Amino acid sequence: MKKILLIIVFLAGITLNAQYQASDGTMMDKIVAIVGNEIITLSDVNAQVAIMMQSDKSLDFNNKELRKKVIDAMINEKLIVTKAIEDSIVVSDDEINQGWEEFLANAVRYYGSEKRIEDIYGMSIQRMKNDRKDDIRKQLLAKNLFREKFGNLKISPREIEEFYNSYKDSIPEIPDQVELYHIVKNINASKALEEDVVNLAVKVRDSLLAGGDFADFAKRYSKDPGSANSGGEFGWSMRGRLVKEFENVAFSLLKGEISKPVKSPFGYHLIQTLDKNKDSVRTRHILFRVGTSDEDKELIKTTLKDLKLRVEKGESFEDLAKKNSDEKETQGFGGSLGKFPISQIPASIKDEIEKLKEGGVSDPKPYGQEPKPSFHIMYKKRIIPAHKANLKDDYKELEQFATQNKQSKATSEWIEKLRKDMYWEIKND
């Protein structure tokens, strides 16, 4: 990405000013700052300013104050990385590979294919991987150091109250909000449909063992949109990052071995382990989802309609959610989704929520596909008018504000100490 931005900057006639001619006739990039063994070049600064201008068209590229802030921020970033190296913070090759795989997977989801990515970036995937490795390593060094220093930062009720008393006049007004809850029910396929899926997976495995191309079969059969187009490639995964059913089998397979159908909450997988070590495994897979019949869907919708009727007759939605919802993340909180600014209600549920009265429950609606297809009903508990934040009604929001404020202060103090203790220099010539 950095190289692409530099090309854009060059076309605008900018990077010409960032270079000078050495005595042997070659063009050299001007050094504007040194941090330990790292350098910051004028073209680095130009590229960062160009990024900022993409978000804010009012910025002036030549504004001295803006450029000073950019240089200071870049110095801080390099101080953190240098400190991480000094403190022997470790980033393994597996973590770097995983960082690359996550970047690539996200890029494929965004752009549609690796070919499209290559066209946009103007280079091969392999070259991009080689170019990004050092950047990924530095990002992970900084991330791991921050986790070590500030990951366990706690805030007490007293600190929250002190923050509120100190900043209550400047804390932004809490906008109009709606408090939402839901009950989720997964659709469970009939035994006959599940058997059909398993039989298909077995047939595909037999074809693979007979010499079929795994990548081709993944593109044809896999129902995992994140990996199907890349031949089922999952890349490197650290132990503990995959669902346990998948992970246990992946680590048990020999290199190149293809598993029998493995059941997980997502469906049935054919897993091939491409490489592994003690802590990480590189895999690819073909996912066969267990389809659901119309009868299965109607059964779940009827269950949710019955729950809606019970609420309308006076039962507590939150109690019913605790007993009946299949979504573990919200079940224990009575199905609470939290409070949403009305202007920021997700588009997927906006119309439905606006139709409901306070205390109203929606009809069953499709909810999601991961890990299983599901339906849900939503409960609009109350609308909270815009108001000045207070400890009684907005404790969670104030806790978040106070925690961020404490982290910001701790980080600033720490970086100032790094600036005093470590070598850095701005080159003014």
ChimeraX attribute file (.defattr): number of C-alpha atoms within 10 A of each C-alpha:
attribute: neighborCount
match mode: 1-to-1
recipient: residues
	/A:1	12
	/A:2	14
	/A:3	13
	/A:4	13
	/A:5	18
	/A:6	19
	/A:7	15
	/A:8	15
	/A:9	19
	/A:10	17
	/A:11	11
	/A:12	10
	/A:13	11
	/A:14	18
	/A:15	19
	/A:16	14
	/A:17	13
	/A:18	20
	/A:19	17
	/A:20	13
	/A:21	11
	/A:22	10
	/A:23	7
	/A:24	6
	/A:25	8
	/A:26	9
	/A:27	13
	/A:28	12
	/A:29	18
	/A:30	19
	/A:31	18
	/A:32	19
	/A:33	20
	/A:34	17
	/A:35	21
	/A:36	15
	/A:37	9
	/A:38	14
	/A:39	19
	/A:40	20
	/A:41	19
	/A:42	19
	/A:43	23
	/A:44	24
	/A:45	18
	/A:46	23
	/A:47	24
	/A:48	18
	/A:49	22
	/A:50	21
	/A:51	14
	/A:52	15
	/A:53	14
	/A:54	10
	/A:55	9
	/A:56	10
	/A:57	10
	/A:58	8
	/A:59	14
	/A:60	14
	/A:61	15
	/A:62	10
	/A:63	10
	/A:64	10
	/A:65	10
	/A:66	15
	/A:67	17
	/A:68	12
	/A:69	12
	/A:70	18
	/A:71	22
	/A:72	13
	/A:73	12
	/A:74	19
	/A:75	22
	/A:76	19
	/A:77	17
	/A:78	21
	/A:79	22
	/A:80	23
	/A:81	22
	/A:82	21
	/A:83	18
	/A:84	20
	/A:85	16
	/A:86	9
	/A:87	10
	/A:88	11
	/A:89	17
	/A:90	14
	/A:91	17
	/A:92	12
	/A:93	12
	/A:94	19
	/A:95	18
	/A:96	21
	/A:97	19
	/A:98	20
	/A:99	21
	/A:100	21
	/A:101	18
	/A:102	16
	/A:103	14
	/A:104	19
	/A:105	21
	/A:106	13
	/A:107	15
	/A:108	19
	/A:109	14
	/A:110	11
	/A:111	13
	/A:112	14
	/A:113	15
	/A:114	18
	/A:115	13
	/A:116	14
	/A:117	19
	/A:118	15
	/A:119	10
	/A:120	12
	/A:121	15
	/A:122	13
	/A:123	12
	/A:124	14
	/A:125	15
	/A:126	10
	/A:127	11
	/A:128	17
	/A:129	16
	/A:130	12
	/A:131	14
	/A:132	17
	/A:133	16
	/A:134	12
	/A:135	12
	/A:136	20
	/A:137	21
	/A:138	20
	/A:139	18
	/A:140	21
	/A:141	23
	/A:142	23
	/A:143	16
	/A:144	17
	/A:145	21
	/A:146	14
	/A:147	12
	/A:148	12
	/A:149	12
	/A:150	13
	/A:151	12
	/A:152	8
	/A:153	12
	/A:154	10
	/A:155	15
	/A:156	11
	/A:157	10
	/A:158	9
	/A:159	15
	/A:160	21
	/A:161	18
	/A:162	13
	/A:163	19
	/A:164	21
	/A:165	12
	/A:166	11
	/A:167	12
	/A:168	16
	/A:169	11
	/A:170	9
	/A:171	15
	/A:172	11
	/A:173	13
	/A:174	16
	/A:175	16
	/A:176	16
	/A:177	20
	/A:178	21
	/A:179	18
	/A:180	19
	/A:181	22
	/A:182	23
	/A:183	28
	/A:184	26
	/A:185	22
	/A:186	22
	/A:187	21
	/A:188	18
	/A:189	19
	/A:190	14
	/A:191	9
	/A:192	8
	/A:193	13
	/A:194	17
	/A:195	13
	/A:196	12
	/A:197	17
	/A:198	21
	/A:199	12
	/A:200	14
	/A:201	22
	/A:202	14
	/A:203	11
	/A:204	20
	/A:205	22
	/A:206	13
	/A:207	14
	/A:208	14
	/A:209	13
	/A:210	9
	/A:211	9
	/A:212	13
	/A:213	12
	/A:214	23
	/A:215	19
	/A:216	15
	/A:217	19
	/A:218	25
	/A:219	18
	/A:220	13
	/A:221	17
	/A:222	23
	/A:223	19
	/A:224	17
	/A:225	12
	/A:226	16
	/A:227	23
	/A:228	23
	/A:229	20
	/A:230	18
	/A:231	19
	/A:232	28
	/A:233	22
	/A:234	21
	/A:235	22
	/A:236	24
	/A:237	22
	/A:238	17
	/A:239	16
	/A:240	11
	/A:241	9
	/A:242	12
	/A:243	12
	/A:244	12
	/A:245	13
	/A:246	18
	/A:247	19
	/A:248	13
	/A:249	16
	/A:250	27
	/A:251	20
	/A:252	12
	/A:253	17
	/A:254	14
	/A:255	16
	/A:256	12
	/A:257	14
	/A:258	21
	/A:259	18
	/A:260	17
	/A:261	22
	/A:262	17
	/A:263	16
	/A:264	15
	/A:265	13
	/A:266	18
	/A:267	20
	/A:268	22
	/A:269	24
	/A:270	24
	/A:271	26
	/A:272	24
	/A:273	22
	/A:274	19
	/A:275	17
	/A:276	20
	/A:277	11
	/A:278	8
	/A:279	11
	/A:280	21
	/A:281	21
	/A:282	22
	/A:283	22
	/A:284	25
	/A:285	27
	/A:286	29
	/A:287	26
	/A:288	23
	/A:289	24
	/A:290	24
	/A:291	18
	/A:292	16
	/A:293	13
	/A:294	9
	/A:295	11
	/A:296	15
	/A:297	18
	/A:298	12
	/A:299	13
	/A:300	20
	/A:301	22
	/A:302	12
	/A:303	13
	/A:304	24
	/A:305	18
	/A:306	12
	/A:307	20
	/A:308	23
	/A:309	12
	/A:310	14
	/A:311	19
	/A:312	14
	/A:313	9
	/A:314	8
	/A:315	13
	/A:316	12
	/A:317	23
	/A:318	21
	/A:319	15
	/A:320	19
	/A:321	23
	/A:322	18
	/A:323	12
	/A:324	18
	/A:325	22
	/A:326	17
	/A:327	18
	/A:328	11
	/A:329	11
	/A:330	19
	/A:331	22
	/A:332	15
	/A:333	15
	/A:334	20
	/A:335	27
	/A:336	20
	/A:337	15
	/A:338	12
	/A:339	19
	/A:340	17
	/A:341	16
	/A:342	18
	/A:343	11
	/A:344	10
	/A:345	16
	/A:346	11
	/A:347	8
	/A:348	9
	/A:349	12
	/A:350	13
	/A:351	11
	/A:352	14
	/A:353	21
	/A:354	13
	/A:355	11
	/A:356	15
	/A:357	14
	/A:358	15
	/A:359	14
	/A:360	17
	/A:361	24
	/A:362	19
	/A:363	15
	/A:364	21
	/A:365	16
	/A:366	15
	/A:367	17
	/A:368	13
	/A:369	13
	/A:370	11
	/A:371	12
	/A:372	20
	/A:373	20
	/A:374	22
	/A:375	21
	/A:376	23
	/A:377	21
	/A:378	25
	/A:379	26
	/A:380	20
	/A:381	19
	/A:382	15
	/A:383	18
	/A:384	17
	/A:385	13
	/A:386	12
	/A:387	14
	/A:388	15
	/A:389	19
	/A:390	17
	/A:391	14
	/A:392	7
	/A:393	12
	/A:394	14
	/A:395	16
	/A:396	12
	/A:397	15
	/A:398	20
	/A:399	20
	/A:400	13
	/A:401	16
	/A:402	21
	/A:403	19
	/A:404	13
	/A:405	13
	/A:406	18
	/A:407	17
	/A:408	12
	/A:409	12
	/A:410	15
	/A:411	15
	/A:412	13
	/A:413	12
	/A:414	13
	/A:415	16
	/A:416	12
	/A:417	11
	/A:418	17
	/A:419	16
	/A:420	9
	/A:421	9
	/A:422	12
	/A:423	12
	/A:424	20
	/A:425	12
	/A:426	15
	/A:427	11
	/A:428	7
	/A:429	6
